[in-house]
Amino acid sequence: MKITRVPVDHPEAVAVLREYVDDVASRYYGRQATDEEIDRALAEDPSDDVVLFFLARDGEEVLGCVGVRFAEPTVAELTRMFVKPTARGRGVASALLRTAEEEAVRNGAQVMRLDTRADLVEARALYAKHGYQEVEPYGERLYADHWLVKNFPAARRV
């Protein structure tokens, strides 16, 4: 597996983000999301402020993605974490998360935060395993039920 940085508007990024929205919207609705629902979700919550975006690949096959945006110069926000169902259980999410954290720190982050939904239990378990702690809501998000934060030790900062 190889993880590479690509622009968020790269065709492969656009395609995997569509799969990500399909996955989380379908779970939310309890049924397959329609193309119109996916289009609406992408329009309502665009990825244009994602400054670091990574794809995990096995050869030419895209396995998943993760993005990072900056809320403040030292506060990064993890977003768009997704691993295709066929690639789950292979360490892809942990590798993407580590890459996002390392690059965020390289870009000045002292803390990483994220929000997620209650039904995304696998994601919440992943974040807990990697040291994220639940905090009070730090913002208004339509589909967020949990807010998590991880502080980076000064020694880790570059």
C-alpha positions in Angstrom: 0.0 0.0 0.0 1.2 3.5 -0.8 -0.2 6.8 0.4 0.1 9.8 -1.9 -0.9 13.5 -1.6 -3.2 14.7 -4.4 -5.2 17.9 -5.0 -8.7 17.5 -3.7 -10.0 18.3 -7.2 -7.9 15.5 -8.8 -10.2 13.1 -10.7 -9.3 10.2 -8.4 -10.0 12.3 -5.4 -13.4 13.4 -6.8 -14.3 9.8 -7.5 -13.4 8.5 -4.0 -15.1 11.5 -2.3 -18.3 10.5 -4.2 -17.9 6.9 -2.8 -17.3 8.4 0.7 -20.5 10.4 0.6 -22.4 7.5 -0.8 -21.2 5.3 2.1 -21.9 7.7 4.9 -25.2 9.0 3.4 -26.5 5.4 2.8 -25.7 4.5 6.4 -27.4 7.6 7.6 -30.6 7.0 5.5 -30.6 3.2 6.1 -30.8 2.7 2.4 -28.8 3.3 -0.7 -28.3 7.1 -1.3 -29.5 8.3 -4.7 -27.2 10.2 -7.1 -29.2 13.3 -6.4 -28.7 13.0 -2.6 -24.9 12.5 -3.2 -24.8 15.5 -5.5 -26.6 17.6 -2.9 -24.4 16.5 -0.1 -21.2 17.3 -2.1 -22.7 20.8 -2.9 -23.8 21.5 0.7 -20.4 20.5 2.2 -17.7 21.1 -0.5 -14.1 20.0 0.0 -12.6 23.1 -1.4 -11.1 24.1 1.9 -9.2 20.8 2.3 -5.6 21.7 2.0 -4.0 18.3 2.5 -5.7 15.3 0.8 -4.3 11.8 0.6 -5.2 8.7 -1.3 -4.2 5.1 -0.2 -3.5 2.8 -3.1 -2.8 -0.8 -3.8 -1.1 -0.5 -7.2 -3.5 1.6 -9.2 -6.6 0.8 -7.1 -7.7 3.6 -4.7 -8.4 2.1 -1.3 -9.4 5.2 0.6 -8.8 8.8 1.5 -8.4 11.4 4.2 -8.3 15.2 4.2 -7.0 17.9 6.5 -8.2 21.5 6.7 -7.0 24.2 9.1 -9.5 25.9 11.4 -6.7 28.1 12.8 -2.9 28.1 12.0 -2.2 25.5 14.8 -5.6 23.7 14.7 -6.0 21.1 12.0 -9.3 19.3 11.3 -9.4 15.8 10.1 -12.1 15.2 7.4 -13.2 12.9 4.6 -11.7 9.8 6.3 -12.9 6.8 4.2 -11.8 3.3 3.4 -13.6 1.3 0.8 -15.5 -1.6 2.3 -13.4 -4.1 0.3 -10.2 -2.7 1.9 -11.3 -2.5 5.5 -9.5 -4.5 8.2 -6.1 -4.1 6.4 -4.7 -1.2 8.3 -5.6 1.4 5.6 -7.4 3.7 8.0 -4.6 3.7 10.5 -2.0 4.4 7.8 -4.1 7.3 6.4 -4.7 8.7 9.9 -0.9 8.6 10.7 -0.1 10.3 7.4 -2.7 13.1 8.0 -1.4 13.7 11.5 2.3 13.8 10.4 1.6 16.2 7.5 -0.6 18.4 9.7 2.2 18.7 12.3 4.6 19.4 9.5 2.3 22.3 8.5 2.1 23.7 12.0 -0.7 21.8 13.7 -0.5 21.5 17.5 -3.8 19.8 17.7 -6.1 17.8 15.4 -9.8 17.8 15.9 -12.7 16.1 14.1 -16.4 15.4 14.4 -18.2 12.2 13.6 -21.6 10.6 13.9 -22.8 8.1 16.5 -23.5 5.4 13.9 -19.9 5.5 12.6 -18.7 3.2 15.4 -15.7 1.9 13.5 -14.4 5.4 13.0 -14.9 6.3 16.6 -13.0 3.1 17.7 -10.2 4.0 15.3 -9.9 7.5 16.7 -10.0 6.3 20.3 -7.3 3.7 19.5 -5.1 6.6 18.1 -5.5 8.8 21.2 -8.4 11.1 20.3 -10.4 12.2 23.3 -14.1 13.3 23.3 -14.7 17.0 23.9 -17.6 19.4 24.1 -18.9 20.4 20.6 -16.6 23.1 19.1 -19.0 24.0 16.3 -22.3 23.5 14.7 -22.4 20.5 12.3 -25.6 19.1 11.0 -24.6 15.5 11.1 -22.1 15.5 14.0 -22.8 13.7 17.3 -19.2 13.4 18.6 -16.3 15.8 18.7 -12.8 14.6 19.3 -9.4 16.2 19.8 -5.8 15.0 19.9 -3.0 17.2 21.1 0.5 16.7 19.6 3.4 16.7 21.9 5.9 19.5 21.3 8.7 16.9 20.5 6.6 15.6 17.6 6.2 19.1 16.0 8.6 19.8 13.2 
